[in-house]
Amino acid sequence: MRCITRHTGYESRSDVFRLYCITDIHLGNLGSNEGLLKELAKKIEADPFAYWIGLGDYCDFINLHDPRFDPRELVGWLCGGEALADIGRAEVRRFLSIMSPIADKCLGLCEGNHESAILRHSETDVYSSIVEGLMAKDEHRLDHRGFVSWRFSRQGGSTWTMRILASHGSGGGASKGNAGNKLGKLAEQVDGVDAILMGHLHDPDYKPMAKMRTGRRQSEMATIHAISCPSLCSDMRYANDKDLPALPVGYAMLQIRPNDKQVDVTISVS
């Protein structure tokens, strides 16, 4: 897995940072909430303490030769000749046009199964196009999952590193509690992280897990904030076809107080 480090300086002990987890947008699909994505992008751009991380499936990336292709699922801007001739390219351009103003606030980008599928079947590397289109370099690339060390330094004061495991996620979500079980299994695989961020299931869940760690003289209790992040795409048609419950649309946000080494989690859905 890739390990990347981000450095952020701050001035006041009371400063609070916000990390928005953006995943499973499926831009280009009729159910994608493009309006909410644009709203989040503007909110992050206007907030000097706001950052974001991408967990994959940024666009739908289902072209005409894909057995999953359904013309009823296409948004209007994909129905023109040029866009329809290269759906992946058109969707990447649309995503970059929305997210480029906040490229410098991105901690990292995971690759989703929709990005990997179009590469596997159509030899179109849309994931690299997104990474390079936003950053013009490869250092934000997390692939399917990877670690982010976010190092906060207060002027004339202490430093604290928040360690994050970011994963697109995998598997189906038919059974109740599957998201929580997936988070638990991820937590068993890693040590020393403060947060686990997972997408893919479209099923919001938050599991704060207490673990004991070694301290200077005695053990200390630490909390792992494990989050299954909601999607920005309504999957009502898929749910109807599979006899599954409809899932809410939204995003997860972490409020981070680096001076206190404290993290609070909010999941916003509608």
N, C-alpha and C positions, 0 to 999 in steps of 0.2 A: 504493500500500500504506500501511496505517496504521503509525505509529511511536509507541510508547508508552514511557514512562520509569518505572522503579521505583527507589525509594531505600531502602537498607538500611544501618543503622548497626551497627557491631560494636566490641568492646572489645579483644580480644586478637589478637596477630599469629598465634596458632595456631588461631583459629576456622575451622571448616570448615562450609560451607553445603551443603545437599543439595537438588537440584532434581529432582522426580519428573515424568516426562513421561507423561501419562495420555491415551490415545487409543483410538479404535475400541472402545469398551465395548459398544456395541450393546445397551444395557440394554433388556430386554423380549424379546430373542431368547433362545431356550432355551439357546444356546451361550454366552451372556454369563456371565462369572465374577463375579457380583455379590458373592460372598463375598470375593474378592480385592480388589475395589474398596473394600468396607467396611474391610478390613484395612489397605489403604493410607491411607484417610482417617483412621483411628485413629492410625496410625503418624505421619502428618504432623502431626496435631493435638497429639500428645504431644511432638514434637521441636521445640524453639524455633528450631532452625537449618534446619528443613525448609520447602520451598515446592513449588508445583506449577504446571504449565502444561497446559492442555487443547488437544489438537490436532484435535478434531472427532469426529463420529459418536458422540456421547455416548449416544444411544439408537438403537433400530432405526428408529423413525419410519416403519414400513410399515403403512399402514392398509388397511381392507377393500377399497378401490377401487384400490389399487396392484397392478399386474400381478405384482409380486414377492411378494404376500401368500400365505403358506402357514400355515394354522392349526396345523400340526404344529410350527411354529417358535415358538409363543407360550408364554411362561411362565404359570404358574398364576394369578398376580395380575392378569393381563390378561384373563382369561376370564370375568369378571363382566360384568353388563349395562352398568353405568356406564362401566367402563374400556374395554370393547369398543366402546362408542358413540363414544368419543373417545380413541383409542389415544395420539395425540401428547400430549394433556394429561396422561393418566395416567402416561406415561413421564417427562415433564418433572417432575412432582410427585415421583416416586420418586427421580430423579436429585438433585433439590434437597434432598430429605430426607437423603440420604447426604452430600452435599458442602457443604451450608450451614455446618456447624461449622468448615470450613477455608476459607471464602470469602475471609477476610482474608489468606490465604497464597497466593492465586492471582496469578500474574504476568500472565496473559492467556488468552484463549480464541479458538481458531480455529473457523471454521465448516466442518463436514464436508459431504460430498456427500449424506449422508442428511438433514441439516438443510436443505440448499438444495433437495433434490428435493421434500420435502413442502411447502415454500413455493411452489415452481414449479407443482406439480400440484394442491395442495389449499388454497393461500392460507392456510397456517398457519405463522406465523413462530415456530417453536419455538426457533430460535437466540437471538432477542431475548428470549424468555421466560426462557431459561437465564441469559443475561448479566444481565438486569434482576433475576431472582430471586435471583441470588447477590450482586450488587453494588449493585443499585438505582441504577446509573448506567452510562454507556456507555464509560467510559475503559478497560475491560479488553477491549474488542472489537477483534479482529484481522482479522475476516472470513476469507477463504480462507487468506491468508498475510499476515504483517506482521512488523515489527521490534520487538524489545524491548531497550531499553537498561537494564541492571540496574546501578545505580550504588552501589558499596560505599564507605562512609566510616568509617575507623577513628577513634575519639575521640583527638583530639590528633595524628593521623597522616595518612597519605596516603589518596588516593581512587583507585579503579579502576573502570572501567566495562566490564562484560562485555556484548558485543553479540550478540544472538541473532536469527537468521531462523527464524521458526516458520511451518510450512506444513502444511495437512492432507495435501497430496500429491495425486497424480492418476495415472490410467492403470492398466493391469492388471499383474499380476506373474507371468505365465505362464513367462517365460524365466528361467533361472538367471542371477543377477547383475543383474537389472533394478533392484533397490533401490539397489545401488551405482552403477549408471549414472545413475539419477534424482538421487542425491545429488551426483554429479559435475556434472551439468548445472545444478543449483541453485547450486553453488559458483561456476560460471562466470559466473553472472548478477549476483553481488553482490561487494562489496569491503569489507574492514574488519570482517568479523564473526568472532566467536570460536567460534560454534556454529551448526549448521544442524539443526533438529529437524523430522522429517517423519513423518507417519502414513500412513494409507490402505492401504498395501500389505500390512499385517499381517506383513511379512517383516523380522525383525530383522537389522540390519547396522550396522556401525560403520566409518567410514573417516576416520582422522586424516590430514588433508591438509596438507602443508608448503607455505607460500607465503612469498615474500620481500616485505618491506615496507620503506619508507624509514625510516631512523632519524635521530638527530641528526647523526652524522658519517659513518655507513656503514649499509648495509642490514642489516636484522634478519630472522631467520627466525621466522615465526609459524605456529601450528598451528590449523587449522579442524577442529573436532570435528563431523563430519557423521554424523548418526544416523538410520537408519530404525527407528522405534520399533515394538516388538511390540504386538499387539492384546490387549485383555482379553476377547476373544470367540473361542471355538473355531469355526472355519468348516468343520468336518468334512463336513457335508452338502453345502455348496457345492463343496468340494474333490472329493468323490466324484462329484458330477454333472458336473464339468468336467474330470475326470481330472487333477487337480492334487494336489501333495503337501500333506498336512496341515501347518499351521504352528503353532509353539508359542505359548502364551499367556503374557503377562508385561508388563514395563514397563522403561523405561530410566531411569537415575538418574545425574545429574551431581554429583560432589563438587567443590566450588569452594573454593579457598583464596585469597581475595581479596588477602591481604597478599603472597602469592607470585605472584599472577596465574597460578595453575595450576588446570587442570581435568582431572579423571579421570572416565572413563565406565565405568559398569557396566550390563550388560543382564541382567536376571533373567527367565528363562523356565522353563516346566515343560511 
